[in-house]
Amino acid sequence: MQQEQKIKGFTILELLVVITIVSIVSAIGYPRFNDWKTDREVRQALERAASMVTSIITHTQRGSYPYVQIDIRSSQTQTIFTTKGMSKNKFSNSLNQKDISINCPITNQGASYWDADPLETATESVSSNAGPSAAICFSREGSHYALVGNELIKNNDTSNKMSLDGFMVSQYIIFCSKSLAAANNDMCPRALGKEDKPAYLLEWSRFGNVVKYKWSGSAWNRQ
């Protein structure tokens, strides 16, 4: 003979208590998770940009593409990176025969100036202070170097130079969240406040050296 089993479920009061606890935990945890997610997105854009600059500089050092460009197109909602390269023959002809000027044009894919367009491309869901159209061009040992784009050139203004590790620098890009950019004409502000986080900064030299920084709320700290 089977014994009767007493099955007891949750009471309405117990369910209400559980739901209340879950709601409280979610209310506390969600903002922190959202902050972490946003920080991760902005940091990822910084890492991607640094990696792509390092990668195209490697092409110049190896001689596969002696002249290269990283094209940066930024809006309030996304930043698109594209790297391009000029072949040895075209670069040599431009220097020796003067049939192609060495400048740093921003072109669409398939244009004749760059032999490799693109070498690599990436899209990140964050904004920057580079503006809608900007580019940086490098060559081996920094012999040919150029900046294109009003916002990058504005970094040279005395008021826009950044104090990093005790030096005033003008070759940098700031990456920030879409919400911060939305409050600043769809671009990351150069002057950041205590609450303007997350924000990351990429500094570079004409030789392709890159340094990464994070905004602490009061200063840029090297990463």
Summary of the structure (lengths in Angstrom):
residues: 223
radius of gyration: 24.6
end to end distance: 72.1
largest distance: 103.7
contacts: 648
relative contact order: 0.14
helix: 34%
strand: 28%
